[in-house]
Amino acid sequence: MNVSDFDFDLPDELIAHYPMPERIQSRLLVVNPITDGDAEMRHKSFADVESLVQPGDVLVFNDTKVVPARLFAQKQTGGKLEILFERALDEFTFLAHVRSSKSPKAGSTLIIESDVKVLMKGRQDALFILQTPSDLPVFELLEKHGHIPLPPYIERQDESLDASRYQTVYAQNPGAAAAPTAGLHFDDDLLVRLKGKGVKTAFVTLHVGAGTFQPVRVDNIHDHVMHSEWIDVNEATVALINDARKNGGRVICVGTTSVRSLETASQSGELKAFQGDTSIFIYPGYKFKSVDGLITNFHLPKSTLLMLVSAFTGKQNILSAYNEAIQNKYRFFSYGDAMFLSPLK
């Protein structure tokens, strides 16, 4: 199976560079597969999610919180560079992508705005290990000097609105360098209405890394090595999901990160609590163990996320749905519209 099998042409004007004025104003394409190549599609508003879920269903959200992960700095020689936080190793040390004309050497000092100095300690594969001053923890450094890490296809600088809109309303656990974007469509009122309907909510944590935007650089997808991300699927979430399924409720993941979390925790064949790193790579042929439905945004061509949704609903169905969305001028990617996907049986 080749990466080129997951390609599509997207007009530039369909890339969403700003969110809709209200979260629930996005559109929703509902896809119900019959076979892979035959699917029922319906055009809805995101607010219609309320009518697509039933009492006893469980919506699984990723409660990671995006941190101001982009830092602008310079070397002591004056050369400018950009630092993109990937994950914290401890209170004062973190892994990051560093973009500069020439990579900084171990032992060199990087100067953040306001003369804050960060030590470059070495490398871990393609990432750099950076250490903050002893009186400035990593997340405090980011909060004081960082910028919202908008994805590379949003071709503008971050603005004040991004601090709230590139963040879910239920975000709790700091550590993400990118938003779990399917959750951006939910507002507090919709969550209250869903609860009132009898829909249950469960939370997992997956700290989305900047690696989520890295292209697949191999032709055969089986040769691709997934980046690693930290997840937490706790006992309470496991108990709620298992109880719901026993009683006929569906498990509907909000976003591919929730899918990857549950499927990692289900590798034994049974959903169990799990905390640690995952590099699970889901592509067509994968048998899902814990997911009955998926709410997700539209993903980049040739991306691992497009491969995941193709595994869930069928590759031909997904490509047809994307073509349907393009023909109807849906908005794509992080600030774009959404899909409600049922599984291919």
Summary of the structure (lengths in Angstrom):
residues: 345
radius of gyration: 20.3
end to end distance: 20.7
largest distance: 64.5
contacts: 1144
relative contact order: 0.21
helix: 28%
strand: 31%
